[in-house]
Amino acid sequence: MKRIYLSLGSNLGDRIRHIERALEYLALAGVRILRVSSYYKTEPVDFRPQAWFVNCVAEADSDFMPLRLLKVCKAAERHVGRRPGVSKGPRVVDIDILLYENAVVHSLELAVPHQRMAERRFVLTPLAELAPETRHPVSLVTIREMLHATSDRSHVIRIGSR
């Protein structure tokens, strides 16, 4: 089993329920969810004229290789109701693979660790809640250090736990 960290977010409809449904799907598909961070209400970053998100991070174990895990995550998004739309725009649910053990993956379909993780407070805050001393496999900086160093000043507000 490989230790993985997934970022989940939603800004349409019942945002927390959409995230819960995605986590349930992942568990049924064979991703062993170990812990889920608190939920955070977060300001849109890349495409600002849209509703705020609810975000969290899940710590999990998986036997899936990275590209297969990506396919399972995309299937979970479709299961919950995600359809193609505006890039970075509103979405029912979004699931990103942040870390996959200490692996580094660069392909057309997937980049792990997530390439923009260090620039996103909405990812780093819940990730630091679960794994503050985990080191980025390339920079070797801890998640806590990345959070303190990020230039992202967007609002991230803890709204509760699972």
C-alpha positions as CSV (number, residue, x, y, z in Angstrom):
1,M,0.0,0.0,0.0
2,K,1.2,3.5,-0.9
3,R,0.4,6.5,1.3
4,I,-1.3,9.2,-0.7
5,Y,-2.8,12.6,-0.1
6,L,-5.8,13.9,-2.2
7,S,-7.3,17.4,-2.3
8,L,-11.0,17.5,-2.7
9,G,-13.1,20.7,-3.4
10,S,-16.6,21.7,-4.5
11,N,-18.3,25.0,-5.1
12,L,-21.7,24.0,-6.5
13,G,-24.8,22.8,-4.6
14,D,-24.3,20.9,-1.4
15,R,-20.6,21.2,-1.4
16,I,-19.9,19.1,1.7
17,R,-22.2,16.3,0.5
18,H,-20.5,16.2,-2.9
19,I,-17.1,15.8,-1.2
20,E,-18.6,13.0,1.1
21,R,-20.0,11.2,-1.9
22,A,-16.6,11.4,-3.7
23,L,-14.9,10.0,-0.6
24,E,-17.5,7.2,-0.4
25,Y,-16.9,6.3,-4.0
26,L,-13.1,6.3,-3.6
27,A,-13.4,3.9,-0.6
28,L,-15.7,1.5,-2.5
29,A,-13.3,1.6,-5.5
30,G,-10.4,0.4,-3.2
31,V,-8.8,3.6,-1.9
32,R,-8.5,3.2,1.9
33,I,-9.4,6.6,3.4
34,L,-7.5,6.9,6.7
35,R,-8.2,10.5,7.7
36,V,-9.9,13.6,6.3
37,S,-8.9,17.1,7.3
38,S,-11.4,19.7,8.5
39,Y,-13.5,21.4,5.9
40,Y,-12.4,24.8,4.8
41,K,-14.4,27.5,3.0
42,T,-12.0,28.9,0.5
43,E,-11.9,31.9,-1.9
44,P,-11.6,31.1,-5.6
45,V,-8.0,31.6,-6.8
46,D,-7.5,31.1,-10.6
47,F,-11.0,32.1,-11.8
48,R,-12.4,34.5,-9.3
49,P,-16.0,35.3,-10.4
50,Q,-17.5,32.2,-8.9
51,A,-18.8,30.9,-5.6
52,W,-16.4,30.1,-2.8
53,F,-15.3,26.5,-2.4
54,V,-15.3,23.9,0.4
55,N,-12.0,22.1,0.4
56,C,-10.4,19.3,2.4
57,V,-7.5,16.8,2.1
58,A,-7.8,13.1,2.5
59,E,-4.9,10.9,3.7
60,A,-5.3,7.4,2.2
61,D,-3.6,4.1,1.3
62,S,-3.8,2.6,-2.1
63,D,-2.5,-0.2,-4.2
64,F,-3.2,1.6,-7.4
65,M,-0.4,2.9,-9.5
66,P,-0.5,6.7,-10.0
67,L,-2.2,6.7,-13.4
68,R,-4.8,4.1,-12.3
69,L,-5.4,6.2,-9.2
70,L,-6.0,9.2,-11.4
71,K,-8.6,7.3,-13.4
72,V,-10.4,6.3,-10.1
73,C,-10.4,9.9,-9.0
74,K,-11.9,11.0,-12.3
75,A,-14.5,8.3,-12.1
76,A,-15.4,9.5,-8.6
77,E,-15.8,13.1,-10.0
78,R,-18.1,11.8,-12.7
79,H,-20.1,9.7,-10.2
80,V,-20.8,12.7,-8.1
81,G,-21.9,14.7,-11.2
82,R,-18.9,16.6,-12.6
83,R,-19.2,17.4,-16.3
84,P,-16.9,19.2,-18.6
85,G,-17.0,23.0,-18.1
86,V,-15.0,26.2,-17.9
87,S,-11.3,25.5,-17.0
88,K,-10.9,26.5,-13.3
89,G,-14.6,27.3,-13.2
90,P,-17.4,26.1,-11.0
91,R,-17.5,22.4,-10.3
92,V,-19.5,19.8,-8.4
93,V,-16.3,18.2,-7.2
94,D,-12.6,18.3,-8.0
95,I,-10.1,15.7,-6.8
96,D,-6.3,16.2,-7.2
97,I,-3.5,13.8,-6.3
98,L,-1.1,15.9,-4.2
99,L,1.4,13.3,-3.0
100,Y,1.9,9.6,-3.8
101,E,4.4,8.3,-1.2
102,N,7.7,10.0,-2.3
103,A,7.1,9.4,-6.0
104,V,7.7,11.9,-8.7
105,V,5.5,11.4,-11.8
106,H,5.6,13.5,-14.9
107,S,3.4,12.5,-17.8
108,L,0.9,14.1,-20.1
109,E,-2.0,13.1,-17.8
110,L,-0.5,13.5,-14.4
111,A,2.1,15.4,-12.4
112,V,2.9,14.3,-8.8
113,P,3.6,15.9,-6.5
114,H,0.9,18.4,-7.6
115,Q,2.8,21.2,-9.5
116,R,1.0,24.1,-7.9
117,M,0.6,22.8,-4.4
118,A,3.1,25.3,-2.9
119,E,1.1,28.2,-4.4
120,R,-2.3,27.2,-3.0
121,R,-3.3,28.0,0.6
122,F,-6.5,26.0,0.1
123,V,-4.4,22.9,-0.4
124,L,-1.6,23.6,2.1
125,T,-3.8,24.5,5.0
126,P,-5.8,21.2,5.2
127,L,-2.7,19.2,4.2
128,A,-0.7,20.8,7.0
129,E,-3.4,19.8,9.4
130,L,-2.9,16.1,8.5
131,A,0.8,15.9,7.6
132,P,2.7,19.1,8.7
133,E,6.2,17.3,8.8
134,T,5.8,15.4,5.5
135,R,8.4,16.6,3.1
136,H,7.8,17.5,-0.6
137,P,9.7,14.8,-2.5
138,V,11.5,17.3,-4.7
139,S,12.2,20.4,-2.6
140,L,12.4,18.4,0.6
141,V,10.6,21.3,2.4
142,T,7.9,20.3,4.9
143,I,4.3,21.0,4.3
144,R,4.3,23.4,7.3
145,E,7.2,25.3,5.8
146,M,5.5,25.5,2.5
147,L,2.4,26.9,4.1
148,H,4.4,29.6,5.9
149,A,6.3,30.5,2.7
150,T,3.4,30.6,0.2
151,S,2.7,33.9,-1.4
152,D,-1.0,33.0,-1.7
153,R,-3.0,35.3,0.6
154,S,-6.5,34.0,-0.3
155,H,-9.0,33.4,2.5
156,V,-9.2,29.9,4.0
157,I,-11.7,29.6,6.8
158,R,-12.1,26.4,8.9
159,I,-15.8,25.5,8.9
160,G,-15.8,22.1,10.7
161,S,-14.7,18.6,10.6
162,R,-16.0,15.4,9.1
